[in-house]
Amino acid sequence: MTLAKIKNIVLAVAALFIAISAYGQPSDSLQTATATNLDYADSFVYFVDSGASPTNICANAYVFAGPTLISCCSCLLTPNGLTSQSVINDLLAAPNSSVSIKVLSSTPAITNPKCDPTTPTIGTLSTGLRSWIVTFDTPSPSGGTEKVFQLSMPSASDLNSTAGVCKTAQTHGAHSFTNSQGCLCYQTVT
């Protein structure tokens, strides 16, 4: 077999592996939204397990100020369960006027059925999470706007990077706490 044929076979196998990997990922496992005007009014994030999967799921929220991860939280949801999170009181580690929020849906570990924002992997992503936010586009608390989180397909490198930064913060003494809704959180910036 010539080197060119071997190269073509390797490329074909790699393309097939990428296609199979992408096909196997739930298309709703990564969702994003922004919370604005937090210096004027709080925003509220809602997570619901649609029941598409008969098992519990974790809503893993990663909160960013610009490119910097400032906190990460994980909430356990039972099928058809709902939780709401105050962006200021439950998700933020430090005051910010606007943040972006990434949410990954994953299954909890079988051996320890708790959620932890440091542990999602491509293999644990799940389907069935629905997320929306009520935020204030103008500095007036008289009327919030409800927005559905935008769906996206997570890449392995983005997933590893996001969960990895959260894990690094956790292992280097980040303040951990259980927020008012029972979700495990890590404060990555003080």
N, CA, C and O of each residue as an XYZ file, in Angstrom:
760
protein
N       0.847     -1.163      0.000
C       0.000      0.000      0.000
C       0.901      1.238      0.000
O       1.896      1.302      0.722
N       0.530      2.208     -0.821
C       1.354      3.404     -0.931
C       1.031      4.369      0.208
O      -0.002      4.269      0.871
N       1.937      5.287      0.404
C       1.763      6.305      1.446
C       0.532      7.160      1.169
O      -0.166      7.550      2.105
N       0.255      7.456     -0.090
C      -0.917      8.266     -0.450
C      -2.214      7.536     -0.087
O      -3.155      8.157      0.408
N      -2.271      6.204     -0.334
C      -3.464      5.440      0.015
C      -3.653      5.384      1.530
O      -4.776      5.510      2.018
N      -2.586      5.199      2.260
C      -2.662      5.168      3.728
C      -3.163      6.516      4.246
O      -4.003      6.579      5.143
N      -2.633      7.586      3.666
C      -3.046      8.923      4.069
C      -4.545      9.118      3.810
O      -5.247      9.662      4.663
N      -5.044      8.685      2.655
C      -6.462      8.809      2.328
C      -7.335      7.987      3.271
O      -8.413      8.435      3.663
N      -6.882      6.793      3.636
C      -7.633      5.948      4.564
C      -7.693      6.611      5.944
O      -8.748      6.640      6.577
N      -6.569      7.137      6.399
C      -6.537      7.821      7.693
C      -7.474      9.026      7.685
O      -8.207      9.243      8.649
N      -7.457      9.805      6.616
C      -8.351     10.960      6.514
C      -9.817     10.538      6.496
O     -10.656     11.191      7.117
N     -10.130      9.465      5.799
C     -11.515      8.979      5.732
C     -11.984      8.489      7.094
O     -13.114      8.767      7.497
N     -11.133      7.765      7.804
C     -11.487      7.282      9.143
C     -11.667      8.463     10.100
O     -12.592      8.465     10.912
N     -10.801      9.452     10.011
C     -10.919     10.634     10.871
C     -12.220     11.378     10.588
O     -12.904     11.803     11.519
N     -12.566     11.539      9.324
C     -13.814     12.216      8.966
C     -15.017     11.428      9.468
O     -15.978     12.017      9.963
N     -14.977     10.121      9.347
C     -16.063      9.280      9.841
C     -16.181      9.396     11.357
O     -17.290      9.495     11.880
N     -15.069      9.385     12.061
C     -15.077      9.518     13.519
C     -15.677     10.857     13.937
O     -16.473     10.911     14.874
N     -15.305     11.931     13.257
C     -15.840     13.261     13.577
C     -17.347     13.292     13.319
O     -18.098     13.840     14.127
N     -17.792     12.718     12.215
C     -19.221     12.696     11.896
C     -19.998     11.891     12.926
O     -21.070     12.313     13.359
N     -19.474     10.739     13.322
C     -20.149      9.912     14.321
C     -20.174     10.635     15.664
O     -21.193     10.613     16.353
N     -19.073     11.273     16.047
C     -19.011     12.000     17.317
C     -20.015     13.132     17.338
O     -20.725     13.312     18.328
N     -20.087     13.898     16.262
C     -21.022     15.020     16.211
C     -22.455     14.522     16.216
O     -23.318     15.120     16.859
N     -22.721     13.422     15.500
C     -24.076     12.890     15.437
C     -24.538     12.398     16.797
O     -25.720     12.510     17.122
N     -23.636     11.859     17.594
C     -23.983     11.300     18.886
C     -24.226     12.340     19.963
O     -24.709     11.982     21.038
N     -23.916     13.610     19.732
C     -24.109     14.648     20.732
C     -25.520     15.207     20.655
O     -26.035     15.453     19.564
N     -26.143     15.408     21.807
C     -27.455     16.051     21.792
C     -27.342     17.477     21.257
O     -26.446     18.223     21.648
N     -28.246     17.845     20.371
C     -28.166     19.168     19.747
C     -28.600     20.290     20.685
O     -28.397     21.463     20.372
N     -29.191     19.953     21.822
C     -29.627     20.984     22.760
C     -28.791     21.005     24.033
O     -29.209     21.600     25.027
N     -27.632     20.376     24.030
C     -26.848     20.258     25.259
C     -26.073     21.522     25.622
O     -25.667     21.665     26.775
N     -25.851     22.440     24.688
C     -25.195     23.713     24.984
C     -26.157     24.840     24.638
O     -26.707     24.891     23.537
N     -26.350     25.738     25.590
C     -27.250     26.864     25.397
C     -26.576     28.123     25.940
O     -25.834     28.055     26.921
N     -26.832     29.277     25.305
C     -26.190     30.526     25.728
C     -27.195     31.674     25.770
O     -28.175     31.705     25.026
N     -26.911     32.623     26.676
C     -27.735     33.833     26.798
C     -26.899     34.903     27.487
O     -25.806     34.631     27.985
N     -27.426     36.122     27.508
C     -26.776     37.221     28.224
C     -27.743     37.813     29.241
O     -28.959     37.798     29.052
N     -27.178     38.330     30.312
C     -27.938     39.080     31.313
C     -27.342     40.482     31.328
O     -26.144     40.647     31.555
N     -28.175     41.493     31.087
C     -27.697     42.871     30.980
C     -28.334     43.755     32.041
O     -29.322     43.387     32.677
N     -27.741     44.929     32.213
C     -28.239     45.943     33.150
C     -28.383     45.410     34.573
O     -29.317     45.780     35.286
N     -27.468     44.550     34.981
C     -27.524     43.975     36.323
C     -27.234     45.008     37.409
O     -27.515     44.769     38.583
N     -26.678     46.146     37.025
C     -26.456     47.208     38.006
C     -27.769     47.945     38.308
O     -27.824     48.731     39.253
N     -28.810     47.706     37.529
C     -30.121     48.316     37.748
C     -31.149     47.325     38.284
O     -31.952     47.670     39.151
N     -31.128     46.110     37.777
C     -32.119     45.111     38.182
C     -31.556     43.706     37.964
O     -30.736     43.478     37.074
N     -32.007     42.794     38.779
C     -31.587     41.401     38.675
C     -32.216     40.753     37.443
O     -33.237     41.223     36.941
N     -31.613     39.692     36.968
C     -32.186     38.843     35.920
C     -32.405     37.475     36.531
O     -31.770     37.120     37.524
N     -33.300     36.713     35.940
C     -33.606     35.386     36.463
C     -33.519     34.362     35.351
O     -34.078     34.543     34.269
N     -32.800     33.270     35.640
C     -32.624     32.176     34.698
C     -33.501     31.020     35.164
O     -33.569     30.719     36.355
N     -34.165     30.383     34.218
C     -35.031     29.239     34.513
C     -34.518     28.031     33.753
O     -34.238     28.109     32.557
N     -34.395     26.907     34.458
C     -33.998     25.640     33.856
C     -35.120     24.639     34.094
O     -35.627     24.522     35.210
N     -35.507     23.919     33.049
C     -36.506     22.867     33.195
C     -36.017     21.615     32.474
O     -35.467     21.688     31.375
N     -36.228     20.471     33.111
C     -35.962     19.185     32.475
C     -37.245     18.818     31.745
O     -38.260     18.531     32.381
N     -37.210     18.825     30.429
C     -38.423     18.615     29.620
C     -38.988     17.211     29.737
O     -40.100     16.954     29.276
N     -38.246     16.303     30.340
C     -38.697     14.920     30.425
C     -38.330     14.107     29.204
O     -38.751     12.957     29.081
N     -37.538     14.692     28.279
C     -37.127     13.970     27.073
C     -36.285     12.749     27.422
O     -36.259     11.768     26.678
N     -35.605     12.815     28.543
C     -34.828     11.693     29.039
C     -35.482     11.243     30.345
O     -35.881     12.090     31.143
N     -35.603      9.951     30.584
C     -36.272      9.494     31.802
C     -35.411      9.639     33.068
O     -35.850      9.282     34.161
N     -34.202     10.156     32.918
C     -33.302     10.275     34.065
C     -33.141     11.728     34.488
O     -33.538     12.645     33.769
N     -32.552     11.924     35.663
C     -32.217     13.268     36.114
C     -31.153     13.858     35.197
O     -30.368     13.128     34.592
N     -31.132     15.186     35.099
C     -30.074     15.862     34.353
C     -29.490     16.975     35.212
O     -30.098     17.417     36.187
N     -28.303     17.414     34.827
C     -27.629     18.531     35.486
C     -27.647     19.728     34.546
O     -27.337     19.609     33.360
N     -28.013     20.881     35.092
C     -27.880     22.141     34.363
C     -26.596     22.776     34.882
O     -26.558     23.269     36.009
N     -25.553     22.766     34.070
C     -24.241     23.298     34.446
C     -24.115     24.697     33.862
O     -24.006     24.854     32.646
N     -24.130     25.713     34.719
C     -24.093     27.108     34.275
C     -22.693     27.675     34.475
O     -22.104     27.543     35.548
N     -22.169     28.307     33.431
C     -20.852     28.940     33.449
C     -21.059     30.409     33.132
O     -21.549     30.749     32.055
N     -20.690     31.286     34.063
C     -20.962     32.709     33.935
C     -19.664     33.430     33.590
O     -18.648     33.259     34.264
N     -19.708     34.238     32.534
C     -18.525     34.926     32.021
C     -18.722     36.436     32.057
O     -19.796     36.941     31.733
N     -17.671     37.149     32.457
C     -17.582     38.600     32.278
C     -16.527     38.780     31.196
O     -15.332     38.666     31.470
N     -16.955     39.060     29.974
C     -16.021     39.067     28.853
C     -15.518     37.647     28.655
O     -16.315     36.709     28.671
N     -14.214     37.466     28.470
C     -13.690     36.122     28.261
C     -13.406     35.360     29.562
O     -13.000     34.198     29.523
N     -13.619     36.013     30.715
C     -13.227     35.429     31.995
C     -14.388     34.713     32.678
O     -15.443     35.301     32.914
N     -14.179     33.438     32.990
C     -15.155     32.687     33.756
C     -15.135     33.205     35.188
O     -14.090     33.185     35.838
N     -16.289     33.672     35.690
C     -16.318     34.230     37.043
C     -17.051     33.336     38.038
O     -16.851     33.468     39.245
N     -17.886     32.441     37.558
C     -18.484     31.457     38.454
C     -19.045     30.311     37.632
O     -19.318     30.444     36.439
N     -19.209     29.186     38.304
C     -19.792     28.021     37.662
C     -20.655     27.300     38.691
O     -20.257     27.132     39.843
N     -21.830     26.881     38.263
C     -22.792     26.228     39.150
C     -23.403     25.033     38.440
O     -23.422     24.967     37.211
N     -23.902     24.091     39.228
C     -24.557     22.929     38.656
C     -25.778     22.582     39.499
O     -25.691     22.469     40.722
N     -26.921     22.413     38.828
C     -28.198     22.152     39.490
C     -28.772     20.825     39.019
O     -28.823     20.565     37.817
N     -29.202     19.990     39.947
C     -29.837     18.716     39.623
C     -31.313     18.946     39.330
O     -32.018     19.585     40.112
N     -31.776     18.421     38.203
C     -33.188     18.516     37.823
C     -33.748     17.113     37.618
O     -33.137     16.285     36.943
N     -34.898     16.855     38.197
C     -35.596     15.600     37.962
C     -36.436     15.762     36.692
O     -36.697     16.894     36.285
N     -36.870     14.665     36.052
C     -37.699     14.807     34.863
C     -38.917     15.706     35.149
O     -39.645     15.500     36.120
N     -39.111     16.686     34.293
C     -40.164     17.693     34.396
C     -39.945     18.678     35.541
O     -40.847     19.450     35.868
N     -38.760     18.664     36.156
C     -38.443     19.572     37.253
C     -38.019     20.939     36.744
O     -37.543     21.078     35.618
N     -38.201     21.954     37.595
C     -37.888     23.341     37.272
C     -37.107     23.966     38.410
O     -37.389     23.695     39.577
N     -36.127     24.802     38.086
C     -35.458     25.638     39.072
C     -35.283     27.017     38.470
O     -35.120     27.167     37.259
N     -35.318     28.026     39.333
C     -35.025     29.388     38.880
C     -33.836     29.883     39.671
O     -33.678     29.563     40.849
N     -33.004     30.668     39.013
C     -31.781     31.180     39.607
C     -31.709     32.684     39.424
O     -31.829     33.183     38.305
N     -31.514     33.410     40.517
C     -31.230     34.838     40.434
C     -29.809     34.977     39.919
O     -28.890     34.373     40.474
N     -29.612     35.758     38.871
C     -28.255     35.919     38.344
C     -27.366     36.575     39.400
O     -26.237     36.136     39.621
N     -27.864     37.612     40.044
C     -27.051     38.330     41.040
C     -26.822     37.489     42.295
O     -25.687     37.382     42.760
N     -27.865     36.898     42.845
C     -27.750     36.223     44.136
C     -27.326     34.765     44.070
O     -26.744     34.254     45.027
N     -27.603     34.082     42.961
C     -27.312     32.653     42.877
C     -26.164     32.291     41.939
O     -25.498     31.279     42.156
N     -25.914     33.093     40.902
C     -24.914     32.707     39.906
C     -23.658     33.566     39.906
O     -22.587     33.080     39.543
N     -23.761     34.821     40.300
C     -22.607     35.714     40.203
C     -21.654     35.561     41.371
O     -22.064     35.386     42.518
N     -20.385     35.631     41.053
C     -19.355     35.600     42.078
C     -18.914     37.008     42.459
O     -18.397     37.221     43.556
N     -19.112     37.950     41.582
C     -18.713     39.341     41.815
C     -19.669     40.237     41.040
O     -20.215     39.813     40.022
N     -19.882     41.460     41.498
C     -20.801     42.356     40.787
C     -20.345     42.629     39.351
O     -19.164     42.860     39.092
N     -21.289     42.595     38.446
C     -21.051     42.903     37.032
C     -22.315     43.497     36.465
O     -23.414     43.153     36.897
N     -22.170     44.403     35.484
C     -23.364     44.989     34.885
C     -23.953     44.110     33.797
O     -25.151     44.190     33.525
N     -23.136     43.270     33.168
C     -23.667     42.316     32.204
C     -22.738     41.117     32.121
O     -21.522     41.242     32.264
N     -23.327     39.957     31.887
C     -22.575     38.709     31.810
C     -23.161     37.842     30.705
O     -24.307     38.023     30.294
N     -22.368     36.911     30.238
C     -22.891     35.879     29.346
C     -22.925     34.575     30.134
O     -22.092     34.329     31.007
N     -23.899     33.759     29.804
C     -24.108     32.508     30.533
C     -24.155     31.367     29.529
O     -24.922     31.397     28.567
N     -23.316     30.357     29.770
C     -23.324     29.115     28.983
C     -23.911     28.048     29.881
O     -23.549     27.955     31.054
N     -24.808     27.248     29.348
C     -25.382     26.153     30.120
C     -25.176     24.859     29.355
O     -25.531     24.751     28.181
N     -24.594     23.877     30.038
C     -24.414     22.540     29.475
C     -25.329     21.577     30.210
O     -25.411     21.602     31.438
N     -26.006     20.743     29.471
C     -26.858     19.717     30.044
C     -26.077     18.405     30.069
O     -25.549     17.965     29.048
N     -26.011     17.787     31.248
C     -25.286     16.523     31.366
C     -26.013     15.591     32.323
O     -26.910     16.007     33.056
N     -25.614     14.333     32.303
C     -26.180     13.374     33.249
C     -25.279     13.310     34.472
O     -24.058     13.392     34.339
N     -25.860     13.166     35.666
C     -25.025     13.031     36.857
C     -24.327     11.675     36.859
O     -24.773     10.731     36.206
N     -23.236     11.593     37.597
C     -22.510     10.327     37.710
C     -23.403      9.277     38.366
O     -24.188      9.596     39.258
N     -23.285      8.052     37.933
C     -24.100      6.971     38.495
C     -23.682      6.685     39.932
O     -24.529      6.430     40.788
N     -22.386      6.727     40.198
C     -21.891      6.399     41.531
C     -22.153      7.497     42.548
O     -22.239      7.216     43.743
N     -22.281      8.744     42.101
C     -22.554      9.868     42.986
C     -23.534     10.776     42.259
O     -23.117     11.690     41.549
N     -24.833     10.537     42.427
C     -25.816     11.244     41.601
C     -26.021     12.715     41.979
O     -27.149     13.187     42.127
N     -24.920     13.407     42.126
C     -24.975     14.848     42.359
C     -24.367     15.527     41.149
O     -23.621     14.916     40.384
N     -24.691     16.787     40.988
C     -24.166     17.542     39.861
C     -22.958     18.352     40.300
O     -22.906     18.856     41.422
N     -21.990     18.471     39.403
C     -20.768     19.218     39.674
C     -20.341     19.870     38.362
O     -20.136     19.168     37.371
N     -20.199     21.215     38.332
C     -19.876     21.886     37.069
C     -18.474     21.587     36.541
O     -18.128     22.014     35.440
N     -17.669     20.863     37.307
C     -16.313     20.539     36.849
C     -16.254     19.221     36.085
O     -15.204     18.879     35.541
N     -17.352     18.475     36.030
C     -17.273     17.111     35.499
C     -17.902     16.823     34.140
O     -17.675     15.728     33.625
N     -18.681     17.721     33.510
C     -19.265     17.337     32.212
C     -18.201     17.003     31.165
O     -17.160     17.654     31.076
N     -18.492     15.979     30.385
C     -17.639     15.577     29.267
C     -18.546     15.351     28.056
O     -19.770     15.329     28.188
N     -17.951     15.188     26.897
C     -18.733     14.889     25.699
C     -19.587     13.646     25.936
O     -20.723     13.577     25.467
N     -19.052     12.670     26.656
C     -19.778     11.428     26.904
C     -20.935     11.546     27.875
O     -21.795     10.665     27.903
N     -20.991     12.624     28.689
C     -22.079     12.758     29.663
C     -23.118     13.798     29.247
O     -24.068     14.036     29.992
N     -22.963     14.425     28.077
C     -23.947     15.412     27.637
C     -25.306     14.747     27.466
O     -25.400     13.589     27.060
N     -26.352     15.495     27.780
C     -27.695     14.922     27.706
C     -28.641     15.875     26.977
O     -28.303     17.023     26.692
N     -29.797     15.379     26.696
C     -30.827     16.152     26.025
C     -31.954     16.461     27.006
O     -32.049     15.844     28.067
N     -32.800     17.413     26.645
C     -34.002     17.668     27.430
C     -33.989     18.918     28.279
O     -35.016     19.255     28.869
N     -32.871     19.623     28.369
C     -32.841     20.848     29.163
C     -33.396     21.995     28.334
O     -33.015     22.174     27.177
N     -34.278     22.755     28.915
C     -34.788     23.974     28.303
C     -34.459     25.117     29.250
O     -34.658     25.003     30.460
N     -33.956     26.222     28.702
C     -33.511     27.345     29.526
C     -34.021     28.647     28.945
O     -34.071     28.814     27.727
N     -34.396     29.562     29.809
C     -34.752     30.901     29.381
C     -34.379     31.881     30.481
O     -34.141     31.488     31.623
N     -34.332     33.152     30.129
C     -33.907     34.199     31.047
C     -34.891     35.364     30.956
O     -35.390     35.694     29.880
N     -35.153     35.967     32.089
C     -35.890     37.223     32.131
C     -34.863     38.277     32.521
O     -34.297     38.238     33.614
N     -34.634     39.212     31.618
C     -33.613     40.239     31.820
C     -34.197     41.593     31.420
O     -35.265     41.670     30.812
N     -33.489     42.638     31.765
C     -33.961     43.994     31.507
C     -33.040     44.656     30.500
O     -31.879     44.936     30.797
N     -33.566     44.909     29.300
C     -32.769     45.503     28.231
C     -32.561     46.989     28.431
O     -31.636     47.569     27.863
N     -33.406     47.608     29.230
C     -33.247     49.023     29.556
C     -33.177     49.132     31.070
O     -33.712     48.279     31.779
N     -32.531     50.161     31.565
C     -32.387     50.283     33.017
C     -33.691     50.689     33.699
O     -33.733     51.686     34.420
N     -34.731     49.936     33.475
C     -36.020     50.187     34.115
C     -36.598     48.851     34.566
O     -36.867     47.990     33.728
N     -36.794     48.656     35.857
C     -37.310     47.374     36.333
C     -38.802     47.189     36.089
O     -39.397     46.242     36.604
N     -39.417     48.080     35.311
C     -40.863     47.985     35.104
C     -41.254     46.886     34.124
O     -42.414     46.473     34.112
N     -40.346     46.407     33.317
C     -40.724     45.367     32.363
C     -39.534     44.591     31.866
O     -38.691     45.126     31.146
N     -39.459     43.334     32.245
C     -38.381     42.482     31.780
C     -38.733     41.825     30.465
O     -39.899     41.782     30.070
N     -37.726     41.318     29.794
C     -37.897     40.614     28.535
C     -37.519     39.159     28.745
O     -36.448     38.858     29.272
N     -38.399     38.259     28.332
C     -38.110     36.836     28.424
C     -37.462     36.385     27.132
O     -37.978     36.632     26.042
N     -36.316     35.716     27.267
C     -35.575     35.235     26.100
C     -35.215     33.775     26.292
O     -34.780     33.364     27.368
N     -35.400     32.999     25.239
C     -34.984     31.604     25.252
C     -33.480     31.563     25.000
O     -32.975     32.304     24.156
N     -32.764     30.710     25.718
C     -31.341     30.518     25.453
C     -31.163     29.995     24.038
O     -31.994     29.232     23.547
N     -30.082     30.402     23.380
C     -29.775     29.952     22.025
C     -29.077     28.599     22.077
O     -28.169     28.392     22.882
N     -29.503     27.683     21.217
C     -28.918     26.344     21.170
C     -27.652     26.350     20.328
O     -27.538     27.085     19.347
N     -26.710     25.517     20.731
C     -25.453     25.404     20.008
C     -24.900     24.001     20.211
O     -25.231     23.333     21.190
N     -24.064     23.559     19.290
C     -23.416     22.256     19.410
C     -22.059     22.453     20.087
O     -21.210     23.166     19.551
N     -21.836     21.844     21.241
C     -20.552     22.041     21.921
C     -19.424     21.294     21.224
O     -19.616     20.197     20.700
N     -18.256     21.900     21.227
C     -17.071     21.193     20.742
C     -16.370     20.592     21.950
O     -16.499     21.098     23.065
N     -15.641     19.533     21.732
C     -14.917     18.892     22.828
C     -13.912     19.860     23.447
O     -13.741     19.881     24.666
N     -13.248     20.658     22.617
C     -12.239     21.577     23.161
C     -12.882     22.678     23.999
O     -12.343     23.048     25.042
N     -14.034     23.212     23.559
C     -14.725     24.238     24.332
C     -15.236     23.658     25.649
O     -15.112     24.288     26.699
N     -15.805     22.469     25.590
C     -16.308     21.809     26.792
C     -15.173     21.560     27.781
O     -15.300     21.871     28.966
N     -14.071     21.005     27.303
C     -12.929     20.735     28.183
C     -12.344     22.015     28.747
O     -11.932     22.049     29.907
N     -12.301     23.068     27.944
C     -11.768     24.340     28.403
C     -12.655     24.949     29.484
O     -12.154     25.376     30.525
N     -13.962     24.994     29.250
C     -14.892     25.602     30.205
C     -14.923     24.830     31.516
O     -14.736     25.417     32.581
N     -15.157     23.526     31.453
C     -15.178     22.715     32.666
C     -13.795     22.687     33.307
O     -13.675     22.614     34.530
N     -12.748     22.745     32.478
C     -11.377     22.738     32.994
C     -11.042     23.978     33.806
O     -10.391     23.879     34.846
N     -11.479     25.151     33.341
C     -11.241     26.386     34.099
C     -11.986     26.313     35.423
O     -11.456     26.726     36.455
N     -13.190     25.799     35.404
C     -13.964     25.637     36.637
C     -13.252     24.658     37.576
O     -13.161     24.908     38.778
N     -12.753     23.557     37.035
C     -12.030     22.553     37.832
C     -10.751     23.147     38.412
O     -10.423     22.901     39.572
N     -10.025     23.932     37.607
C      -8.795     24.563     38.091
C      -9.104     25.495     39.251
O      -8.388     25.497     40.253
N     -10.152     26.281     39.127
C     -10.543     27.185     40.211
C     -10.908     26.389     41.461
O     -10.542     26.763     42.576
N     -11.627     25.297     41.265
C     -12.050     24.482     42.397
C     -10.860     23.856     43.100
O     -10.815     23.840     44.330
N      -9.898     23.342     42.352
C      -8.745     22.685     42.971
C      -7.743     23.675     43.559
O      -6.901     23.290     44.370
N      -7.824     24.940     43.162
C      -6.914     25.944     43.706
C      -7.600     26.820     44.757
O      -7.248     27.986     44.937
N      -8.571     26.244     45.436
C      -9.147     26.919     46.587
C     -10.247     27.913     46.304
O     -10.503     28.792     47.127
N     -10.906     27.803     45.161
C     -12.032     28.706     44.899
C     -13.096     28.491     45.972
O     -13.284     27.382     46.472
N     -13.770     29.554     46.306
C     -14.849     29.473     47.297
C     -15.980     28.624     46.719
O     -16.520     28.950     45.662
N     -16.338     27.548     47.398
C     -17.462     26.737     46.944
C     -18.637     26.968     47.887
O     -18.450     27.194     49.082
N     -19.828     26.910     47.349
C     -21.021     27.117     48.153
C     -22.207     26.459     47.480
O     -22.188     26.185     46.280
N     -23.233     26.212     48.264
C     -24.501     25.746     47.738
C     -25.423     26.949     47.757
O     -25.679     27.514     48.820
N     -25.926     27.351     46.597
C     -26.734     28.571     46.538
C     -28.133     28.328     47.099
O     -28.452     27.222     47.535
N     -28.948     29.351     47.085
C     -30.273     29.286     47.713
C     -31.191     28.257     47.070
O     -32.199     27.875     47.666
N     -30.864     27.806     45.874
C     -31.681     26.819     45.179
C     -31.095     25.410     45.259
O     -31.584     24.499     44.591
N     -30.052     25.223     46.069
C     -29.459     23.907     46.253
C     -28.471     23.496     45.182
O     -28.155     22.313     45.055
N     -27.979     24.451     44.408
C     -27.025     24.151     43.342
C     -25.596     24.341     43.857
O     -25.318     25.277     44.607
N     -24.698     23.451     43.448
C     -23.283     23.550     43.818
C     -22.605     24.586     42.932
O     -22.705     24.523     41.707
N     -21.912     25.542     43.554
C     -21.272     26.622     42.805
C     -19.825     26.806     43.251
O     -19.457     26.480     44.379
N     -19.018     27.334     42.339
C     -17.644     27.733     42.621
C     -17.464     29.178     42.183
O     -17.807     29.547     41.060
N     -16.930     29.975     43.068
C     -16.619     31.368     42.755
C     -15.194     31.383     42.241
O     -14.261     31.055     42.974
N     -15.023     31.760     40.989
C     -13.687     31.693     40.378
C     -12.936     33.007     40.448
O     -11.718     33.023     40.270
N     -13.632     34.120     40.704
C     -13.010     35.432     40.809
C     -13.546     36.071     42.076
O     -14.747     36.026     42.339
N     -12.660     36.663     42.857
C     -13.128     37.334     44.083
C     -13.204     38.815     43.876
O     -13.576     39.548     44.792
